[in-house]
Amino acid sequence: MAGYRELKVWRLAMELAEDVYKLSAEFPRNEVYGLTSQLQRAAVSIPSNIAEGQARNSSKEFNHFLGIARGSLAELETQIMLAQRLDYLAAEKTNSVLEKAEEIGKMLKGLQKTISTN
């Protein structure tokens, strides 16, 4: 299997993390240690877990870390929706990030399925 940097899902997750950092920079100052921090940590966790899992010695471990990445993705989606409800993000900005998150989720699920059948 190719290295994690060759995985399309990792590259897309890196883009998502970058998007989240740019969006959360617009949040109110009082959210620096709250929602901003939570969003950024969840976003970074997705490509980080893909990379760590791929670097492990077994498919079972890789699958486990992909599951963690999926959990972080769900956490991120929830936090983005909350930010929109709090009027920190406009719907048009939220929609593009959530669409990318949905695509990543499908890719992670497909990769897990592929790993499990090999």
C-alpha positions as CSV (number, residue, x, y, z in Angstrom):
1,M,0.0,0.0,0.0
2,A,1.2,3.5,-0.8
3,G,2.2,5.9,2.0
4,Y,-0.5,8.0,3.7
5,R,0.5,11.1,1.6
6,E,-0.6,9.2,-1.5
7,L,-4.1,8.6,-0.1
8,K,-6.7,10.9,-1.6
9,V,-8.7,10.8,1.6
10,W,-5.7,12.0,3.6
11,R,-5.1,14.9,1.1
12,L,-8.8,15.9,1.3
13,A,-8.8,15.7,5.1
14,M,-5.8,18.1,5.1
15,E,-7.8,20.5,2.9
16,L,-10.7,20.2,5.3
17,A,-8.4,21.0,8.3
18,E,-7.1,24.0,6.5
19,D,-10.6,25.2,5.7
20,V,-11.6,24.8,9.3
21,Y,-8.7,26.9,10.5
22,K,-9.6,29.7,8.1
23,L,-13.3,29.6,9.0
24,S,-12.7,29.5,12.8
25,A,-10.4,32.5,12.5
26,E,-13.6,34.5,12.0
27,F,-15.1,33.4,15.3
28,P,-15.6,35.7,18.2
29,R,-12.5,36.2,20.4
30,N,-14.2,34.7,23.4
31,E,-14.4,31.4,21.6
32,V,-10.6,31.0,21.3
33,Y,-10.5,28.4,24.1
34,G,-14.0,27.0,23.4
35,L,-15.5,26.1,20.1
36,T,-12.5,27.4,18.0
37,S,-10.1,25.1,19.8
38,Q,-12.5,22.1,19.7
39,L,-13.1,22.6,15.9
40,Q,-9.4,22.8,15.2
41,R,-8.5,19.8,17.2
42,A,-11.2,17.6,15.6
43,A,-10.1,18.8,12.2
44,V,-6.4,18.0,12.8
45,S,-7.3,14.6,14.2
46,I,-8.8,13.4,11.0
47,P,-5.7,13.4,8.7
48,S,-3.5,12.7,11.7
49,N,-5.3,9.4,12.5
50,I,-5.3,8.4,8.8
51,A,-1.6,8.9,8.8
52,E,-0.9,7.2,12.1
53,G,-3.1,4.2,11.2
54,Q,-1.5,3.8,7.8
55,A,2.0,3.8,9.4
56,R,1.1,1.0,11.7
57,N,2.0,-2.6,11.1
58,S,-1.3,-4.1,10.4
59,S,-4.6,-3.7,8.6
60,K,-6.4,-4.2,11.9
61,E,-4.7,-1.2,13.4
62,F,-5.2,0.9,10.3
63,N,-8.9,0.1,10.4
64,H,-9.0,1.1,14.1
65,F,-7.4,4.5,13.4
66,L,-9.8,5.0,10.4
67,G,-12.6,4.5,12.9
68,I,-11.1,7.2,15.2
69,A,-10.9,9.5,12.2
70,R,-14.6,8.9,11.4
71,G,-15.4,9.8,15.0
72,S,-13.5,13.0,14.8
73,L,-15.2,13.8,11.5
74,A,-18.6,13.4,13.1
75,E,-17.5,15.6,16.0
76,L,-16.3,18.2,13.6
77,E,-19.6,18.2,11.6
78,T,-21.5,18.6,14.8
79,Q,-19.3,21.6,15.9
80,I,-19.6,23.2,12.5
81,M,-23.4,22.9,12.7
82,L,-23.4,24.4,16.2
83,A,-21.2,27.3,14.9
84,Q,-23.8,28.0,12.2
85,R,-26.6,27.9,14.8
86,L,-24.7,30.4,16.9
87,D,-24.3,32.7,13.8
88,Y,-20.5,32.3,13.8
89,L,-20.7,30.9,10.2
90,A,-22.9,31.7,7.3
91,A,-24.8,28.9,5.7
92,E,-22.9,29.1,2.4
93,K,-19.5,28.7,4.2
94,T,-20.9,25.8,6.3
95,N,-22.4,23.9,3.3
96,S,-19.1,23.6,1.4
97,V,-17.2,22.4,4.5
98,L,-20.0,19.9,5.3
99,E,-20.0,18.6,1.7
100,K,-16.3,18.0,1.9
101,A,-16.7,16.3,5.3
102,E,-19.4,14.1,3.8
103,E,-17.1,13.0,1.0
104,I,-14.4,12.2,3.4
105,G,-16.8,10.2,5.5
106,K,-17.7,8.1,2.5
107,M,-14.1,7.6,1.6
108,L,-13.1,6.5,5.1
109,K,-16.0,4.0,5.2
110,G,-15.0,2.6,1.8
111,L,-11.4,2.4,2.9
112,Q,-12.4,0.5,6.0
113,K,-14.5,-1.9,4.0
114,T,-11.6,-2.5,1.6
115,I,-9.1,-3.1,4.4
116,S,-11.5,-5.5,6.2
117,T,-12.0,-7.6,3.1
118,N,-8.3,-8.0,2.4
